[in-house]
Amino acid sequence: MSAPTARRRRARWVLPEDGIVDELAIEIAAAGIRPVALTPTEQQIAAARILAAGGTPYRISRHLHISGRAAHALAEAITAGSRDDAA
């Protein structure tokens, strides 16, 4: 897949930050009910919910329509943040 095609596909599922958190969109995405576009903040919240329910980075990548590498990085950032909070 060419880089412009990958960017267009990614752009379809990522919205610009607008200062609003759509809880319904987060729930739909985290549950994997259907594809939904999210802001980066909403993606992080949905990923945290997936991990809290016992999900994996693979599930994050499938439900949020992001690459496996991005899902692993997001999961690591979330788990690192929770370890920092516990300390």
Residue frames as a rotation matrix with the C-alpha (Angstrom) as fourth column:
MET 1
0.589 0.808 0.000 0.00
0.808 -0.589 0.000 0.00
0.000 0.000 -1.000 0.00
SER 2
-0.169 -0.658 0.734 1.39
0.588 -0.665 -0.460 3.39
0.791 0.354 0.499 -0.89
ALA 3
-0.801 -0.246 -0.546 1.96
0.596 -0.414 -0.688 6.05
-0.056 -0.876 0.478 1.76
PRO 4
-0.838 0.537 0.100 -0.76
-0.511 -0.835 0.203 8.42
0.192 0.119 0.974 0.46
THR 5
-0.077 0.835 -0.545 -3.31
-0.197 0.523 0.829 5.57
0.977 0.171 0.125 0.54
ALA 6
-0.272 -0.100 -0.957 -2.32
0.813 0.507 -0.284 4.64
0.514 -0.856 -0.057 4.11
ARG 7
-0.977 -0.120 -0.175 -2.61
0.196 -0.830 -0.522 8.29
-0.083 -0.544 0.835 5.20
ARG 8
-0.543 0.839 0.013 -6.07
-0.620 -0.412 0.668 8.62
0.566 0.355 0.744 3.68
ARG 9
0.035 0.552 -0.833 -7.22
0.254 0.801 0.542 5.44
0.967 -0.231 -0.113 5.41
ARG 10
-0.530 -0.318 -0.787 -5.83
0.826 0.020 -0.564 6.60
0.195 -0.948 0.252 8.76
ALA 11
-0.988 0.125 0.088 -7.31
-0.135 -0.985 -0.112 10.09
0.073 -0.123 0.990 8.34
ARG 12
-0.300 0.936 -0.185 -10.75
-0.201 0.128 0.971 8.55
0.933 0.329 0.149 7.92
TRP 13
0.335 0.436 -0.835 -10.70
0.599 0.585 0.546 7.27
0.727 -0.683 -0.065 11.52
VAL 14
-0.351 -0.506 -0.788 -8.86
0.920 -0.343 -0.190 10.10
-0.174 -0.792 0.586 13.29
LEU 15
0.618 0.613 0.493 -10.60
0.638 -0.757 0.141 13.40
0.460 0.228 -0.858 13.93
PRO 16
-0.370 -0.727 0.578 -8.86
0.145 -0.660 -0.737 16.62
0.918 -0.189 0.350 14.97
GLU 17
-0.616 0.106 -0.781 -8.97
0.787 0.049 -0.614 17.49
-0.026 -0.993 -0.113 18.66
ASP 18
-0.263 0.608 0.749 -12.00
0.251 -0.706 0.662 19.67
0.932 0.362 0.033 19.33
GLY 19
-0.821 -0.140 0.554 -12.07
-0.451 -0.437 -0.778 19.73
0.351 -0.889 0.295 23.13
ILE 20
0.208 0.938 0.278 -15.16
-0.978 0.197 0.068 17.52
0.009 -0.286 0.958 23.23
VAL 21
-0.897 -0.414 0.154 -15.09
-0.425 0.904 -0.044 13.90
-0.121 -0.105 -0.987 24.40
ASP 22
-0.009 0.907 -0.422 -17.85
-0.907 0.170 0.385 11.81
0.421 0.386 0.821 22.81
GLU 23
-0.446 -0.159 0.881 -18.54
-0.733 0.629 -0.258 9.05
-0.513 -0.761 -0.397 25.35
LEU 24
0.598 0.736 0.316 -20.95
-0.370 0.603 -0.707 7.25
-0.711 0.306 0.633 23.03
ALA 25
0.711 -0.416 -0.567 -18.38
-0.577 0.116 -0.808 7.10
0.402 0.902 -0.158 20.22
ILE 26
-0.358 -0.871 0.338 -15.79
-0.911 0.245 -0.333 5.79
0.207 -0.427 -0.881 22.71
GLU 27
-0.132 0.395 0.909 -18.15
-0.577 0.716 -0.394 3.05
-0.806 -0.576 0.133 23.91
ILE 28
0.872 0.466 -0.148 -19.02
-0.363 0.415 -0.834 2.00
-0.328 0.781 0.531 20.35
ALA 29
0.391 -0.810 -0.437 -15.35
-0.699 0.048 -0.713 1.85
0.599 0.584 -0.548 19.38
ALA 30
-0.453 -0.612 0.648 -14.22
-0.890 0.345 -0.297 0.04
-0.042 -0.712 -0.701 22.54
ALA 31
0.095 0.590 0.802 -16.95
-0.438 0.748 -0.498 -2.56
-0.894 -0.304 0.329 22.18
GLY 32
-0.869 -0.487 0.087 -16.15
-0.114 0.368 0.923 -3.05
-0.481 0.792 -0.375 18.50
ILE 33
0.026 0.983 0.180 -19.79
0.236 0.169 -0.957 -2.54
-0.971 0.067 -0.228 17.55
ARG 34
0.749 0.131 0.650 -18.92
0.662 -0.086 -0.745 -0.66
-0.042 0.988 -0.152 14.35
PRO 35
-0.339 -0.910 0.240 -16.18
0.916 -0.377 -0.136 1.58
0.214 0.174 0.961 12.98
VAL 36
0.832 0.546 -0.097 -16.26
0.553 -0.804 0.218 5.12
0.041 -0.235 -0.971 14.36
ALA 37
0.072 -0.803 0.591 -13.91
0.402 -0.519 -0.754 8.09
0.913 0.292 0.285 13.95
LEU 38
0.741 0.088 -0.666 -12.31
0.671 -0.141 0.728 9.32
-0.030 -0.986 -0.163 17.17
THR 39
0.718 -0.596 0.359 -10.04
-0.524 -0.803 -0.285 12.13
0.459 0.017 -0.889 18.27
PRO 40
-0.214 -0.875 -0.434 -6.65
-0.142 0.468 -0.872 11.11
0.966 -0.125 -0.225 19.70
THR 41
-0.675 0.031 0.737 -7.99
-0.732 -0.157 -0.663 11.69
0.096 -0.987 0.129 23.23
GLU 42
0.403 0.898 0.174 -11.02
-0.896 0.427 -0.126 9.50
-0.187 -0.105 0.977 22.53
GLN 43
0.451 -0.339 -0.826 -8.72
-0.335 0.793 -0.509 6.81
0.827 0.506 0.244 21.07
GLN 44
-0.641 -0.760 0.102 -6.68
-0.343 0.166 -0.924 6.79
0.686 -0.628 -0.368 24.25
ILE 45
-0.372 0.591 0.715 -9.78
-0.887 0.000 -0.462 6.46
-0.273 -0.806 0.525 26.43
ALA 46
0.673 0.639 -0.372 -11.21
-0.730 0.656 -0.193 3.68
0.120 0.402 0.908 24.24
ALA 47
0.085 -0.735 -0.673 -7.86
-0.255 0.637 -0.728 1.85
0.963 0.233 -0.134 24.31
ALA 48
-0.765 -0.334 0.551 -7.75
-0.584 -0.002 -0.812 2.13
0.272 -0.943 -0.193 28.11
ARG 49
0.125 0.894 0.431 -11.26
-0.929 0.258 -0.265 0.64
-0.348 -0.367 0.863 28.30
ILE 50
0.646 0.044 -0.762 -10.25
-0.497 0.782 -0.376 -2.22
0.579 0.621 0.527 26.01
LEU 51
-0.394 -0.877 -0.274 -7.19
-0.236 0.385 -0.892 -2.96
0.889 -0.287 -0.358 28.17
ALA 52
-0.604 0.216 0.767 -9.24
-0.796 -0.127 -0.591 -2.70
-0.031 -0.968 0.249 31.39
ALA 53
0.506 0.857 0.095 -11.61
-0.830 0.514 -0.215 -5.33
-0.233 0.030 0.972 30.02
GLY 54
0.269 -0.496 0.826 -8.68
-0.068 0.845 0.530 -7.71
-0.961 -0.199 0.194 29.43
GLY 55
0.987 0.144 0.070 -8.11
0.067 0.024 -0.997 -6.73
-0.145 0.989 0.014 25.81
THR 56
0.162 -0.964 0.212 -4.82
0.727 0.261 0.635 -6.77
-0.667 0.051 0.743 23.97
PRO 57
-0.396 -0.371 -0.840 -3.02
-0.273 -0.826 0.493 -4.39
-0.877 0.424 0.226 21.61
TYR 58
-0.954 0.105 0.280 -4.33
0.297 0.439 0.848 -6.57
-0.034 0.892 -0.450 18.77
ARG 59
-0.070 0.996 -0.063 -7.91
0.992 0.063 -0.109 -5.87
-0.105 -0.070 -0.992 19.86
ILE 60
0.092 0.023 -0.996 -7.08
0.231 -0.973 -0.001 -2.16
-0.969 -0.230 -0.095 20.16
SER 61
-0.806 -0.486 -0.339 -5.77
-0.201 -0.313 0.928 -2.15
-0.557 0.816 0.155 16.58
ARG 62
-0.762 0.574 0.299 -8.88
0.620 0.513 0.594 -3.92
0.188 0.638 -0.747 15.24
HIS 63
0.127 0.914 -0.386 -11.43
0.967 -0.201 -0.158 -1.84
-0.223 -0.353 -0.909 17.14
LEU 64
0.362 -0.026 -0.932 -9.75
0.187 -0.977 0.100 1.55
-0.913 -0.211 -0.349 16.65
HIS 65
0.882 -0.004 0.472 -8.52
0.471 0.079 -0.879 0.95
-0.033 0.997 0.072 13.09
ILE 66
0.629 -0.775 -0.055 -4.89
-0.764 -0.630 0.138 1.72
-0.142 -0.045 -0.989 13.88
SER 67
0.226 -0.628 -0.745 -1.73
-0.484 0.592 -0.645 -0.19
0.846 0.506 -0.170 13.06
GLY 68
0.710 -0.035 -0.703 -0.43
0.478 0.758 0.444 -2.88
0.517 -0.651 0.555 15.35
ARG 69
-0.378 -0.923 -0.074 2.62
0.758 -0.262 -0.597 -0.75
0.532 -0.282 0.799 16.08
ALA 70
-0.513 0.268 0.816 0.44
-0.339 -0.936 0.094 2.23
0.789 -0.228 0.571 17.04
ALA 71
0.609 0.786 -0.103 -1.75
-0.267 0.326 0.907 -0.02
0.747 -0.525 0.408 19.19
HIS 72
0.343 -0.578 -0.740 1.30
0.812 0.579 -0.075 -1.39
0.472 -0.575 0.668 21.04
ALA 73
-0.697 -0.624 0.355 2.61
0.406 -0.750 -0.521 2.14
0.591 -0.219 0.776 21.61
LEU 74
-0.126 0.755 0.644 -0.78
-0.534 -0.598 0.598 3.29
0.836 -0.268 0.478 22.87
ALA 75
0.754 0.389 -0.529 -1.09
0.146 0.686 0.713 0.28
0.640 -0.615 0.460 25.21
GLU 76
-0.075 -0.880 -0.470 2.42
0.878 0.164 -0.449 0.88
0.472 -0.446 0.760 26.52
ALA 77
-0.691 -0.141 0.709 1.70
-0.030 -0.974 -0.224 4.56
0.722 -0.176 0.669 27.15
ILE 78
0.312 0.898 0.310 -1.49
-0.509 -0.117 0.852 3.68
0.802 -0.423 0.421 29.01
THR 79
0.752 -0.043 -0.658 0.09
0.447 0.767 0.461 0.96
0.485 -0.640 0.596 31.15
ALA 80
-0.387 -0.921 -0.048 3.16
0.728 -0.273 -0.629 3.10
0.567 -0.278 0.776 31.84
GLY 81
-0.432 0.321 0.843 0.86
-0.359 -0.918 0.165 5.91
0.827 -0.231 0.512 32.96
SER 82
0.685 0.728 -0.024 -1.02
-0.300 0.313 0.901 3.60
0.663 -0.610 0.433 35.30
ARG 83
0.348 -0.652 -0.673 2.27
0.816 0.565 -0.125 2.32
0.462 -0.505 0.729 36.77
ASP 84
-0.650 -0.592 0.477 3.39
0.330 -0.785 -0.525 5.93
0.685 -0.184 0.705 37.35
ASP 85
0.015 0.762 0.648 0.08
-0.542 -0.538 0.645 6.72
0.840 -0.361 0.405 39.05
ALA 86
0.792 0.311 -0.526 0.45
0.167 0.717 0.676 3.72
0.588 -0.623 0.516 41.37
ALA 87
-0.045 -0.932 -0.361 3.95
0.801 0.182 -0.570 4.76
0.596 -0.314 0.739 42.49
